[in-house]
Amino acid sequence: MADERLDDAGRERRDLLLKAGNPYGEVQAAWTAKEAVRQLYREPDLVSARIFLDELVDDMGDRTFPLEVRQLARTLTRWRDQILAWHDLRITNGPTKSMNNLAKRVKRVAFGFRRFASYRVRALLYAGKPNWDRLRTLYPR
């Protein structure tokens, strides 16, 4: 859970659980890295985000961090331009990726539909909250 959503008791419980079940600190390091990435998206402008991202990647690349955190640093480096583009424009391709994911899921469970109208009805039904008046105009065979 995000740190800002925890109360004092929640933070204390989290810290105790990490201490008890994480003797080498790897999970704590991964959780801290996750929180740092979340902080990156809270940066107010492109310049501060660029500085924060560069420092974050440098810090996470340290050999004292677990392998997973260092891999995250490499991923952030690979996606640097896209991350910074979000800070410049404040838009994301998330809705498009969501619709593509929905179409792929429908196709996976379509069981060989050959007509586009049938596929369309299935997609509308699968997406939930279909416009039933509009569906009545489609007659899949």
N, C-alpha and C positions, 0 to 999 in steps of 0.2 A: 504494500500500500504506500502511496505517496506520503512523504514525511509530513507535509503540511496538513494532511487529513488525519494524522494521528494526534491524540491528546497525550498528555504526559504519561499516563498509565500505559498507553499503547506503545510509546517510545521505549519505556522501561521494559515492557514485556518483549518487544522486538530485540532489544539489546541483550536481555538475558537468554533468549532463545538462540541468538547468534553465538553468544559466548559458549553455551552448552553444546550446541550441535555443530559448531564450526571452529574447531580448534586451531586451524591454520589461517583463518581469516579470509578464505577465498570468497565465500558467499557475501561477507561484509563488503569486500572490495567490489564485487559485481553489483551489489545493491547501491553502493556509493557512486559507481560509474553510471548506473541507470539514472540516479538522481541528478548527476552532473549533465547528462544528455537532456534531461527534462529542463534543467536550468538554461541550457543553451537556447531552447525554443522560447524562453521568456525574455531573452535579451531584446531591448527595445528597438535597436536599429542594426543595419547591416555592418557598420564599422565595429561596433562592440561585439556583435556576433562573430565576426571574422577573428578578432583578437581572442575571444573566449574559446572558439573552436581550435585555433592554433595552439593555445596553451593547454587545452584539454587533451589534444592528440599527443602533444609532447609529454604531458604527465602520464597518460595511460600507457605510453610506449615504454615506460621504464621497466627494466627486467625484474624489478621486485614485485610487480603486479602479476596476478595469475594469467595464464595463457589466454583465457577467455576475454579478459579486459584488454590485453594487448591486441587480440583479434578485433575487438570492437574499435580500437584506435585505428587499425588498418581499414576497417569498413568506413569509419568516419572520414578518413583521408580519401578513400575512393569516391565517396559521395559528397565531398566537400562543396563542389559547385552547386549541386542540387540543394543541399542544406542552406547554403548562403542565398540561393535564389529565392527560397521561401522567405527569408528575412527581407529580401528586397521587394517582393511583390505581395507577400502574405496570401498566396493561393497555393493550392495543392491539387494533384491529380487523383486524390483519394476517391471522389465520387465516380470518376471514370473507371478506376481500377475495381471499384465495387460492382459497377454494372457489368464489366467484363467477367468478373468472378461469378456473378449470378448467371450470365449466359453460359459459361462453361459448366456450371453445376447443372443447369437445366439440360444441356446437351448430354451430359453424363447419364442422366436418368431418363432421357427421352425415349429409349427403347426403339430406336429406328424410325422415328417420324421422318417422313420424306417431304411432306408439304410444309411450306413456310407458315401457313395459317395455323396448322396444328402446333408447330414449334412456338409460334407467337402466343397462342392461348396458354400453352404450358408455362411459358416464361411469365406471363401475367399472373397466372395462378400461383406459381412458385414465389413470385416477388411479394405476394400478400397484398391485401387491400385492393383487389382489382376493381375496375370500373365495370360493374355487371351489365349496365346498359350497353356499353361498348362491346362486351363479350357476346351479347346476344346477336350482334350483327355478324359474328364469325361462326361459320358452320364447318368445323373440321370433319372430314369423312373418315 
